[in-house]
C-alpha cells in the first residue's frame, strides 16, 4: 500500500467514514491521463463534425469518447472503478485482487455505482450540448 493511500484510509477510518476505493495511486494516474486523451479526441471529433455540417443525429457519436473521458476522470476523482467494483475486484498497481470483506465490497459497489452514474450524466450532457449546436 502506497503512503498517500494509507494516510487517506487512516484519516477516513478515524473520522468514521470508511474510504470506499478500489484503485491504487498508479491506477488513478493512468485513468486521469486516459481521460485527458479521450476528452481531446472527443473535442477534435466534435469540431470536425460541426465544421463538416454533420446532422444532429450523427453528433451523438460523441457520446462514446465523452463517456470514456468522463468515466476515467470520475474513476480518478472517486478512486473507484465502477465496473471492477461490481465484479468485486480492486486494483493495486499491476495486481488485481478480489474484495473479500462484504461490508467493504458493499461500500465499494455503492461508490462505483455513483461513479458510473456521474460519468453517464456528464457524458450525456456534454454530448447533448454539442448536438444542439447548429
Secondary structure, 3 states (H helix, E strand, C coil): CCHHHHHHHHHHHHCCCCCCCCECHHHHHHHHHHHHHHHHHHHHHHHHHHHCCCCCCHHHHHHHHHHHHHHHHHHHHHCCCHHHHHHCEEEECCEEEECCCHHHHHHHHHHHHHHHHHHHHHHHHHHHHHHHCC
